Each structure stands twice: as C-alpha cells, then as structure tokens.
C-alpha cells in the first residue's frame, strides 16, 4: 500500500508514541477493511493548518479533528489531515488515549476515501461497524461500544 505520512506538527510525538507508524497501520487496516487500493497521504498537522484547510475547502473557519480530501488522479485515493490540538482535547474529554483516538480518526478518514459516509443512519451504522472492525484489528478499543465515551463527529 502506498501510504505517506507527513508529520507537520512535531507535538504529535509528545502526544502519541510513534505517530507516523500508528497512522500508517490505521490507514492500511482501513483500506484492507474496505477492499480499496490506492495512494493516501496523511498529514499530522496543528490546529492552525487544519483550520486553514477547513476554511479553504469547507468554508468553516475552525479546526476540526479530521478532514478527508478525495484524490483527483487515478490511483490516488486522497489525503487526510488531522489537527493535533483538537485530537488531544477530544481524547481528554472522552477519556480516551490520544493514540486510540488518532488511530480511529485515521481509519475514519481512510474509510471516507474508500467510499464510506455517515450522512444517513444506515450509512453511519455501516461506517461505525467498519471502524470498529479496524480498531479490533489494531488491538484498540471500539469507539462505538456501549458505555464508551466516544462521541459522534460532524466532520467528514
């Protein structure tokens, strides 16, 4: 699999042990789950960078946890960007380890690039189930399990 990880915010290393390796594993597991193939780039950025991307591409002038941008060329599934500050805050608020939240959000973004969505109830449930299977493969907690502190995201 052709997965490139770009560490643009060094603070990721303080928040998560080996963030590049974890992001790669999560993206690979999501692609295997979906049966999709193609190149993906994962940008581990800061909040300001993701706020700018969110403003430029979605007209929302605020950072969000994860953004997915479908690729425009054959063989390129697309790009994923994650905001360190948002990921840390959400993990803390939901009683999750930042590494588990990072893995979940990378899987979420990769599943979007593979064609999953969560706009309607049935789609959302199928995507949540795929995310749970990916997290199980990674040996990480199911973010949707009853009693978990995970919250639904509005970001794509």
N, C-alpha and C positions, 0 to 999 in steps of 0.2 A: 504494500500500500504506500502511496505517495503522500505522506503527511509531514508538513513543515510546521515547526513550532517557532514562533518569534517571541522572544522574551524582551518586551519593550519597557517593562517596569521591573527593575531589579528587586523591588519589595516582595515580589511573588516568592522569591527564595526564602525570605524570612517567614512568610505565611504558610508555605507548603514545602515539604521536603521533596526535592527533585520535581518541580512543577512541570518541566518540559516532558519528562518521561511519563508522568501521570496523564498529562493532556494527550500525549500520543497514544497511550494504552486505551484511554476512554474513547478517542476518535476511532481507533481501529476496532474496538469492540462494538461500537455503534454501527460502523459500516458492515461488519460481519452480521450483526443482527438484522440489518435492513437488506442485505444482499447487494448493496450498492458498491460501485467501484469508481475510483477517480481520485484526483488530487484535492487535498484540503490544506488550507493554511489556517493555523490557529494563532491569533495574536493575543498574548497575555499582556494587557496594557493597564494604564492607570485610568482613573475616572475621567480626567480631562480629555483624554484621547477618545474614550468611548462616548462621552457627552458630545464631542465634535462630530463623530461618526453618526450618532443618533440624530443630531440636529441636521446634518447634511443630507442624510438618506431617508429619515422618517419624520422630519420637521418637529422633533421633540427635543427641546433644549435641556436635556437632563441625562445623566448617565443611567445606564441600565445594566443588569447583570451580564447578559449575553446578547449578542447580535449575530445573525446569520445572513450572509450575502451569497445568493446562488451564483455559481460560476457562469461566465458568458462564453466559454470556449469548450469544444469537445474535450472530454477527459478531465475537465476541471469542475469538480462538484461545487466548490465555492470556498468562502472564507468565514471564519468565526472570530469574533472579538469578545474578550471578557474584561470587565472592569474590576481591578483588584479591591478597591475600597468598598464597592457595592457587594462583592462576593464575601469579603470579610464581615461586613455588617450583617448581611443576611444569615451567614453561618452562625454568628454570635447570637442574633435574635432568635434563631430557630434551634439553638442548642446542638448544632452540627459542627463537625470538624471542617475547617476550610478545605482540606484535601478531598473530603467526601463531596462537598458542595461543588468544588471545581470539577471533579470527575463527572458529577451529574450534569452540570451545565454544558460541559464539552460534549457529552453524549447527546444532550438535548439539541444543541446546535447542529451536530453532525446528522442527527435524525431529521432535522428540518431540511438540511441539504440533500438528504436521501429521499425526500418527498413526504415526510410525515408533517402533520399540522395539528393544531388544537383549537381551531375556530369553532367547531361544533362538538357537542357532547360525545358522540360516537368516536370522532377523530381523536378527541382529547383522551378518552379512555384507552384507545389503541396505542397512542403515543406514550401514555403513562406506563402501560404494560411493557412496551418495548424498553423504556428507560429502566424499569425495574429489572428486566432480564439482563440488560447491560450491566447494571450495578451488581447484580448477583455474580455475573461472570468475573467482575473485577474484585469480588470479595468485599464489597462495600454495602452499607445499609440501603434498603429500599426507601427512597424518599417519599413514597406514596403509601407506605404501610400504615395501617390503622394505628393511631397513637403516636406516629412520628410528628415531629414539629415542622415538617416541610410545609411550605406554602406554595400555592399556585402562582405562577408568574404571568404577567401580561406581555412580557417581551417575547418576540419570536425567537 
